[in-house]
Structure formats: structure tokens, C-alpha cells
Amino acid sequence: MTRRAQLAEEPGVEPREMPDAGMFAAADQITVAVHDFALVLVNDAEVDEALELVAEAQKRAGV
């Protein structure tokens, strides 16, 4: 999601890597990434695509 948000905000610029701050910071990193992604969604189709990505990630994570 971070990559998609960065590409939407700055097309043509290589996305920055999200640092690994350890497992206890993962929830914060995910929250920030999703928040940033949500801010750049401009229409219902993009929202639907984002929801599909979340559902796919949940399946892969087993939640």
C-alpha cells in the first residue's frame, strides 16, 4: 500500500522503502501506510481496488 500511495502521489519517482522497525512497530507502519494510501484515492474504483488488496492480504496472512 505504501508503494501504491507513493506512486500515486509522485508518478515516475521510485518509491521509498518502508524501514523495518521491528515487529512491535509493524502496526504503526501499516496504519500510516494505509492512511497515506487512503488520502490519494480519488474515486470509487480506486477504493474498491484498495479493499480488494486488503482482502487478499488478509487471506495470505490467515486472518
VENGIQUI-V719269 format. One record per pair of residues at least 24 apart in sequence whose ideal C-beta (glycine too) atoms are under 8 Angstrom apart, sorted by sequence separation. I is the first residue (numbers start at 1). J is the second residue. If there is no record, write none. Layout:
i = <I,I>
j = <J,J>
This chain:
i = <9,5,1,8,6,2,5,9,1,5,8,1,4,2,5,1,2,5,1,1,4,1>
j = <36,33,30,37,36,33,36,40,33,37,40,34,37,36,39,36,37,40,37,50,53,53>
